Amino acid sequence: MRSAKETKIYYKKMKFSKPVLVVGLPGVGSVGSLVVEHLRSQFKAKKFATLYSPHFPYQIVLLKNGAFRMITNRFYYIKRGKGKRDVILLTGDAQPLSSEGQYDVNDKIVEFFKLMGGSEIYTIGGFGTGAQYVKSPKVFGLGTDRQAVAYMKKHGITPTDSLNMAVVGSAGMIVAFARKHGIRASCILGETGALEVDANTAKAVLQALGKLLGMDIKLDDIDKLKAETERLMKELEDAQKGAAGQGADRRPQDTASYIR
């Protein structure tokens, strides 16, 4: 008998045409979340499955009018028509909190996708550079086999073999479990800085992903968010310069007046 405490996916039975899974969960720069939410919005993707897990944070999400829901991951689908692969999107409120949870939840995600007849997976993440803001972010990629890496390289994505790094969380673990289950998978990482929400990097990843999937992804909305981010960064930079200038002009007696 199954335990009520295990990770579960509740879903509506669907038929897909050689579906591709695109995963964007909360992470560095919110790059993955931004990418998948943009795709969900533009293509009016419909939800068909919800994943619940005791490995998620023990809290609820507050909604309008006093309503609430549990922390979840959610699957959406985009039907692309005859001769094209359908796209399944996975996004959500959080990633598992523990190593055990990462293994459990990400393995179940791949098993579920395989059950849907899945053919390929792309996970999206941010690669933190330590900078405040990356104006021209590079997009890196790793894959389960040479063909996957070659396909990304063909479309302008730089292989990660030059990076001394580890991919933490679902972006890496799902690719690992995909190989275990015999599904081709790739992880796409956009360079990002210290921003919590990096629309500039999300745009770079969307441009690359559009080529990989053969999808016409419109970028107007993400461009607006990018412009607003850059405006705020400029204001912050000007404020920091102003503060530095005031510090340089301060006379010794000014400083002494604050000593009590």
Summary of the structure (lengths in Angstrom):
residues: 260
radius of gyration: 21.3
end to end distance: 69.6
largest distance: 77.4
contacts: 825
relative contact order: 0.16
helix: 42%
strand: 22%
